[in-house]
Amino acid sequence: MPKKKVRIDPDLCVGDAICVEIAPDVFYMGDDGLAHVKEGMEFTGDREDVQQAAEECPGGAIIIEEVEE
């Protein structure tokens, strides 16, 4: 399975923290009031919690990308 990486576009993040509620092991709220991805968050397969966070993000700021090995 290909590895995937999740990132947040800070220009689109509105800071409502829904991603932190859905996947607290992946996302955290920074001192800047925006969501951030915890370091080293590459994963294989599909993570339903990350996908749900991306779908529910009001700003569409969560981006899931495949990582080339």
C-alpha positions in Angstrom: 0.0 0.0 0.0 1.3 3.5 -0.7 2.2 5.7 2.1 0.1 8.8 2.7 0.9 12.1 4.3 -1.5 14.6 5.7 -0.9 18.4 5.8 -2.9 21.5 6.5 -3.0 24.6 4.3 -2.7 27.4 6.8 -4.3 29.9 4.4 -7.5 27.8 4.4 -7.6 26.8 8.1 -10.3 28.6 10.1 -9.2 27.2 13.4 -12.5 25.5 14.5 -10.6 22.4 15.7 -13.0 19.8 14.3 -9.9 17.8 13.1 -8.5 17.7 16.6 -11.8 16.4 17.9 -11.9 13.7 15.2 -8.2 12.6 15.2 -6.4 14.0 18.2 -3.4 11.7 17.6 -2.8 13.4 14.2 -3.8 17.0 14.7 -3.3 19.7 17.4 -4.1 23.4 17.8 -1.1 25.7 17.7 -0.5 28.9 19.6 -1.5 30.7 16.4 -5.0 29.4 16.7 -4.7 27.2 13.7 -4.6 23.4 13.4 -1.3 21.6 12.7 -0.3 18.1 11.9 1.9 16.3 14.5 5.4 15.5 13.2 6.0 12.2 11.4 2.4 11.6 10.4 2.8 9.3 7.5 0.6 6.2 7.3 -0.2 3.4 5.0 -3.7 2.4 4.0 -6.7 4.5 4.7 -7.3 6.2 8.1 -11.0 6.8 8.4 -10.5 9.4 11.1 -8.2 11.5 8.9 -10.5 11.1 5.9 -13.5 12.2 8.1 -11.6 15.2 9.4 -10.7 16.2 5.8 -14.4 15.9 4.7 -15.7 17.9 7.7 -13.1 20.6 7.6 -15.1 23.8 7.0 -12.2 25.5 5.2 -11.1 22.5 3.2 -7.6 22.9 4.7 -6.7 19.2 5.2 -4.9 17.7 2.3 -4.1 14.0 2.1 -1.3 13.1 -0.4 0.4 9.9 -1.5 4.1 9.8 -0.7 6.5 8.4 -3.3 8.9 5.8 -1.8 
